[in-house]
Amino acid sequence: MPERIADEAILRAVDDGFDRQLAFLADLVRFPSQRGEEHAAQSFMAAAYEANGYAVDMWRVDVDAIRDLPGFSPVAVSYDDAFNVVATHTPKNATGRSLILNGHIDVVPTGPLDRWVRDPYDPVIEDGWMHGRGAGDMKAGLSACLYALAALRGLGYQPAAKVFLQSVVEEECTGNGALACLQRGYRADAAFIPEPLEPRAGAGRADLVQGRGRRRSAARVGRFLGRRQRHRKGLPHHPGAEAARNRLEREKSR
């Protein structure tokens, strides 16, 4: 289809899936994924990727495997519960250029709870903004990438080359999560990281995300991508994901 018509169709498809994207983001914000507590949220992401038909790789970050790589940061805490998740879209016949869509699941600590007007992990939408720890930085970005691909699929399109959806740990502290993806062999012709920008004067960008901006983010990702086919692979059970898996299956059957 002509480029202008394609852009308009993608925008409509993103809007059509926006309520589902918003519900998914709210569910994701409810996971308290501070440093060392990311596993349940990562299990949720793994279940979501699997429900959308992608091959899923979930593994514990191995400090010894990355410590000699450029960009490694010293580790002062346990990585026993530090899991990365990568979903892979693979077309039958790759004709385009590959892409990494990278986002981090970890969030900064809440600080004193008496300084919050509500539970930081209970997302609330006020005046078009979602408030909640990690809503903007950057669980909205993870959600936008997933639903951009879903919008393309709804139009009968899909990327013409491999796309890796990466949900990583250790961004707020070191960057070792993204480095572990590199060490594991995930490389592409380009990478896109939908990290938030300052939304408005006086607003805390890490915990706010506005509806129109999130729509545009998903639409930009969608326009960046190409065409058809999908790849599916079985995923082992991940602790803490059963409720999320059930919700995603209900959404899928609607």
C-alpha positions as CSV (number, residue, x, y, z in Angstrom):
1,M,0.0,0.0,0.0
2,P,1.2,3.6,-0.5
3,E,3.3,5.0,2.3
4,R,0.7,7.6,3.4
5,I,-2.1,5.1,3.5
6,A,0.1,2.6,5.3
7,D,0.9,5.2,8.0
8,E,-2.7,6.0,8.5
9,A,-3.6,2.3,8.7
10,I,-0.9,1.7,11.3
11,L,-2.1,4.6,13.4
12,R,-5.6,3.3,13.3
13,A,-4.4,-0.2,14.2
14,V,-2.5,1.2,17.2
15,D,-5.5,3.1,18.4
16,D,-7.7,0.0,18.0
17,G,-5.4,-1.9,20.3
18,F,-4.8,1.0,22.7
19,D,-7.1,-0.2,25.5
20,R,-5.4,-3.6,25.5
21,Q,-2.0,-1.9,25.5
22,L,-3.1,0.3,28.4
23,A,-4.4,-2.7,30.4
24,F,-1.2,-4.6,29.8
25,L,0.9,-1.6,31.0
26,A,-1.1,-1.3,34.1
27,D,-0.6,-5.0,34.9
28,L,3.1,-4.6,34.3
29,V,3.4,-1.5,36.6
30,R,1.8,-3.6,39.4
31,F,4.9,-5.8,39.5
32,P,7.4,-4.2,42.0
33,S,10.5,-4.8,39.8
34,Q,13.1,-3.0,41.8
35,R,16.7,-4.4,41.7
36,G,16.7,-8.0,42.8
37,E,12.9,-8.3,42.5
38,E,12.5,-8.4,38.7
39,H,11.8,-12.1,38.2
40,A,8.0,-12.0,38.5
41,A,7.8,-9.1,36.0
42,Q,10.1,-10.9,33.6
43,S,8.0,-14.0,33.8
44,F,5.0,-11.8,32.9
45,M,6.9,-10.5,29.9
46,A,7.9,-14.0,28.9
47,A,4.3,-15.1,29.0
48,A,3.2,-12.1,27.0
49,Y,5.8,-12.8,24.3
50,E,4.8,-16.4,24.1
51,A,1.1,-15.6,23.9
52,N,1.9,-13.5,20.9
53,G,3.7,-16.4,19.1
54,Y,7.3,-15.5,19.6
55,A,10.2,-17.7,20.4
56,V,11.2,-16.8,24.0
57,D,14.6,-17.0,25.7
58,M,14.7,-16.4,29.4
59,W,18.0,-16.8,31.3
60,R,19.8,-15.7,34.4
61,V,22.5,-13.1,33.8
62,D,25.9,-14.8,34.2
63,V,28.4,-12.2,35.6
64,D,31.4,-14.4,34.8
65,A,30.3,-14.5,31.1
66,I,30.3,-10.7,30.8
67,R,32.9,-9.4,33.2
68,D,35.6,-9.1,30.6
69,L,33.4,-7.4,27.9
70,P,33.7,-3.6,27.2
71,G,31.1,-1.7,29.1
72,F,30.9,-4.2,32.0
73,S,30.2,-2.5,35.4
74,P,31.3,-4.0,38.7
75,V,28.7,-6.0,40.5
76,A,28.1,-5.4,44.2
77,V,24.8,-7.4,44.6
78,S,23.5,-10.9,43.9
79,Y,22.4,-11.8,40.4
80,D,20.6,-14.9,41.5
81,D,17.3,-13.4,40.5
82,A,18.5,-11.3,37.6
83,F,16.8,-12.7,34.5
84,N,16.7,-11.3,31.0
85,V,13.9,-12.1,28.5
86,V,14.3,-11.9,24.7
87,A,11.5,-12.7,22.2
88,T,12.4,-13.4,18.6
89,H,10.3,-12.8,15.5
90,T,11.7,-14.9,12.5
91,P,10.3,-14.6,9.0
92,K,10.3,-17.5,6.6
93,N,12.4,-15.6,4.1
94,A,14.4,-12.7,5.5
95,T,14.6,-9.8,3.0
96,G,14.9,-6.8,5.3
97,R,17.3,-5.6,8.0
98,S,17.1,-6.9,11.5
99,L,16.1,-4.9,14.5
100,I,16.5,-4.9,18.3
101,L,13.7,-3.3,20.4
102,N,15.2,-3.0,23.8
103,G,13.7,-1.9,27.1
104,H,14.5,-2.4,30.8
105,I,12.1,-3.8,33.4
106,D,13.9,-2.6,36.5
107,V,12.8,0.5,38.3
108,V,14.4,2.8,40.9
109,P,13.5,2.3,44.6
110,T,10.3,4.0,45.8
111,G,11.9,5.8,48.7
112,P,9.8,6.6,51.8
113,L,6.3,5.4,51.1
114,D,4.8,8.3,53.2
115,R,6.1,10.6,50.5
116,W,3.7,9.0,48.0
117,V,0.0,10.0,47.8
118,R,-0.9,6.4,46.8
119,D,0.7,3.0,46.5
120,P,3.5,3.5,43.9
121,Y,2.7,0.1,42.4
122,D,-1.0,0.8,42.0
123,P,-1.3,2.6,38.6
124,V,-3.8,5.4,38.4
125,I,-4.7,7.5,35.3
126,E,-5.3,11.2,36.0
127,D,-5.8,13.9,33.4
128,G,-4.6,11.5,30.7
129,W,-1.4,10.5,32.5
130,M,-0.7,7.1,34.1
131,H,1.0,7.4,37.5
132,G,2.9,4.5,39.0
133,R,6.5,3.5,39.6
134,G,8.1,2.7,36.3
135,A,5.1,3.6,34.1
136,G,7.2,5.9,32.0
137,D,10.7,4.6,32.7
138,M,10.3,2.4,31.0
139,K,7.5,-0.1,31.1
140,A,5.5,2.0,28.6
141,G,8.3,1.5,26.1
142,L,8.2,-2.3,26.6
143,S,4.4,-2.3,26.1
144,A,4.6,0.0,23.0
145,C,7.1,-2.3,21.3
146,L,4.9,-5.4,21.8
147,Y,1.7,-3.7,20.7
148,A,3.3,-2.1,17.7
149,L,4.1,-5.5,16.4
150,A,0.6,-6.6,17.3
151,A,-0.8,-3.7,15.3
152,L,1.1,-4.7,12.2
153,R,-0.1,-8.3,12.6
154,G,-3.6,-7.1,12.7
155,L,-3.1,-5.4,9.3
156,G,-1.7,-8.6,7.8
157,Y,1.9,-7.4,7.9
158,Q,5.0,-8.4,9.8
159,P,8.7,-7.5,9.8
160,A,10.6,-8.9,6.8
161,A,13.7,-9.7,9.0
162,K,14.4,-10.8,12.5
163,V,13.2,-8.6,15.3
164,F,14.4,-9.1,18.9
165,L,12.2,-7.8,21.7
166,Q,14.5,-7.4,24.7
167,S,13.3,-6.9,28.3
168,V,16.4,-6.5,30.4
169,V,17.4,-6.0,34.0
170,E,20.2,-3.9,35.4
171,E,19.7,-0.7,33.5
172,E,19.2,1.6,36.4
173,C,22.3,0.4,38.1
174,T,24.9,-0.8,35.5
175,G,23.7,-1.7,32.0
176,N,24.9,-5.2,32.5
177,G,21.5,-6.6,31.4
178,A,21.8,-5.2,27.8
179,L,25.4,-6.3,27.8
180,A,24.3,-9.9,28.6
181,C,22.1,-9.9,25.6
182,L,25.1,-9.0,23.4
183,Q,27.2,-11.7,25.0
184,R,24.4,-14.2,24.4
185,G,24.6,-13.5,20.7
186,Y,21.8,-11.0,20.0
187,R,22.8,-8.6,17.3
188,A,20.9,-6.7,14.6
189,D,21.4,-4.0,12.0
190,A,19.7,-1.4,14.2
191,A,18.4,-0.9,17.7
192,F,15.6,1.2,19.0
193,I,15.2,2.0,22.7
194,P,11.9,3.9,23.5
195,E,13.3,5.6,26.7
196,P,11.0,8.5,27.9
197,L,11.7,12.2,27.5
198,E,10.7,14.9,29.9
199,P,6.9,15.1,29.5
200,R,6.3,18.5,30.9
201,A,7.7,21.0,33.4
202,G,7.3,19.8,37.0
203,A,6.4,16.2,36.2
204,G,8.5,13.2,37.3
205,R,9.2,11.5,34.0
206,A,10.0,8.1,35.4
207,D,6.5,7.5,36.8
208,L,4.3,9.3,34.3
209,V,3.2,8.3,30.8
210,Q,0.7,10.1,28.7
211,G,-1.7,8.4,26.4
212,R,-1.1,10.2,23.2
213,G,2.7,9.9,23.6
214,R,2.4,6.2,24.1
215,R,0.2,5.8,21.0
216,R,2.8,7.7,19.0
217,S,5.6,5.5,20.4
218,A,3.9,2.4,19.3
219,A,3.0,3.9,15.9
220,R,6.6,4.9,15.3
221,V,7.8,1.4,16.1
222,G,5.1,0.0,13.8
223,R,6.1,2.3,10.9
224,F,9.7,1.4,11.4
225,L,9.0,-2.3,10.8
226,G,8.3,-4.4,7.7
227,R,6.2,-7.5,6.6
228,R,4.7,-11.1,7.2
229,Q,5.2,-14.4,9.0
230,R,5.8,-15.4,12.6
231,H,7.8,-18.0,14.5
232,R,6.6,-19.9,17.6
233,K,8.5,-21.9,20.1
234,G,7.6,-23.6,23.3
235,L,8.3,-21.8,26.6
236,P,8.9,-23.6,29.9
237,H,6.9,-22.6,33.0
238,H,8.2,-19.6,34.8
239,P,7.4,-19.0,38.4
240,G,5.0,-16.2,39.1
241,A,3.6,-16.0,35.5
242,E,0.5,-18.3,35.8
243,A,-2.0,-15.4,36.5
244,A,-0.5,-13.3,33.8
245,R,-0.5,-16.3,31.4
246,N,-4.2,-16.9,32.1
247,R,-5.1,-13.2,31.6
248,L,-3.2,-13.1,28.3
249,E,-4.9,-16.3,27.1
250,R,-8.3,-14.7,27.9
251,E,-7.3,-11.6,25.9
252,K,-6.1,-13.7,23.0
253,S,-9.4,-15.6,22.8
254,R,-11.5,-12.5,22.6
